[in-house]
Amino acid sequence: MNIGIMGTGYVGLVHGAVLSSYGFNVSCMDVDEHKIKQLSAGVSPIYEPELEQLIQRGIAGGTLSFTSDAQQVVQMSDVIFIAVGTPSKKDGSADLSYVQGVVQTISNYLNGYKVIVCKSTLPVGSSSRIAKQLNGALQASGASFRVDVASNPEFLRQGQAVSDALSPSRIVIGTDSDTARQMLQSIYSIQIARGVPVLFTNPETAEMVKYASNSFLAVKISFINELALLAEKVGAKIDDIAEGMGLDSRISPHFLQAGPGYGGSCFPKDTEAVVDIGRRNGEPLFVVQAQLTRIRNRSRRWLRRLAKRWRRTVAD
Ligand SMILES: NC(=O)c1ccc[n+]([C@@H]2O[C@H](COP(=O)([O-])OP(=O)(O)OC[C@H]3O[C@@H](n4cnc5c(N)ncnc54)[C@H](O)[C@@H]3O)[C@@H](O)[C@H]2O)c1
């Protein structure tokens, strides 16, 4: 099976390199020509353990290639993953301009049935809208084929991206098409055979799983951060509280480390985006909104504390 990846950032590159290591023919496309040159020479623009070795092995074995020729990738691929960025806009909603750009490119070059897979984190309803757009254009041009669009969100963590892609916590596939389901099942057959849980559902649910997971973790971090402030006031030790809580298997010790806020590029933008989705659909997510407010205040408080400490050091 030929696989195309549109966007060779964190997600696209790791995903493409891992799929090529399973023997699929993977072509990674990016508009950043400098990145493509670097990658074609076997140099990874990001550091992730094992990533550069995977890239070099894929290139040497002929299963992995990099190009900025979108037409070639679209026309040669049976399955095309969209893995471009979806940053936050000023109002908190997801900026879909990169995704729109890729969808337009795919639309321009479609030459037969393909499965288009949304790996980028997209607001609910995006996969169905993309399917409508692509199939609408095909119909208008008199084409005798259509495409399927699936949602397959990514859960990798930076710093352990390759091992997460090799052994993900779960695989979520959202599609209403049997053909798309079978093709994605065969793409992930190695992980599925190893016992990785797989959830088949509709595209809207798959899109929500990603936002629900990240916003839940963000709320958990904010909860322990809030508790840390109270602990300080009453003479309790937040690390011991977290340890005591984490020993309960229903709670788990993960994401219970109090700190200035949360790291990573996805939590802030995904929580902002899910709050925006709730607002637009008349179902405000009060809990997630409250943690966004709390995290902003907490980050400001830590900055003030650091500034105070720094001023004291300078004065000494
Ligand atoms: N980074 C993570 O840890 C992570 C984890 C899970 C999910 N995600 C989601 O995955 C998506 C991708 O994130 P990322 O961190 O890999 O993004 P990124 O910004 O690292 O990479 C995006 C790439 O897309 C390229 N691009 C932009 N427009 C293009 C076009 N028209 N055609 C081809 N390439 C184009 C850019 O040049 C860039 O190389 C986002 O929706 C993000 O929320 C990211």
The ligand as an ORCA input file, in Angstrom:
! r2SCAN-3c Opt
* xyz 0 1
  N       3.322     17.889     18.203
  C       2.656     17.052     18.973
  O       3.136     16.611     20.019
  C       1.268     16.597     18.583
  C       0.714     15.484     19.241
  C      -0.553     15.053     18.846
  C      -1.256     15.736     17.863
  N      -0.702     16.828     17.281
  C      -1.472     17.506     16.218
  O      -0.948     17.102     14.962
  C      -0.993     18.190     14.017
  C       0.397     18.469     13.477
  O       1.185     18.922     14.548
  P       2.773     19.053     14.413
  O       3.267     19.373     15.780
  O       3.323     17.875     13.693
  O       2.864     20.349     13.464
  P       4.188     21.082     12.939
  O       3.898     22.518     12.979
  O       5.385     20.524     13.638
  O       4.296     20.605     11.414
  C       3.407     20.962     10.426
  C       4.116     20.803      9.085
  O       3.163     20.998      8.047
  C       3.818     21.679      6.988
  N       2.797     22.265      6.107
  C       2.080     23.412      6.268
  N       1.250     23.597      5.214
  C       1.453     22.546      4.373
  C       0.894     22.163      3.118
  N      -0.046     22.897      2.514
  N       1.330     21.018      2.551
  C       2.275     20.259      3.156
  N       2.839     20.581      4.328
  C       2.434     21.707      4.939
  C       4.711     22.682      7.687
  O       5.728     23.148      6.834
  C       5.230     21.825      8.854
  O       6.426     21.158      8.491
  C      -1.631     19.365     14.793
  O      -3.016     19.379     14.549
  C      -1.346     19.023     16.237
  O      -2.299     19.580     17.103
  C       0.547     17.259     17.607
*
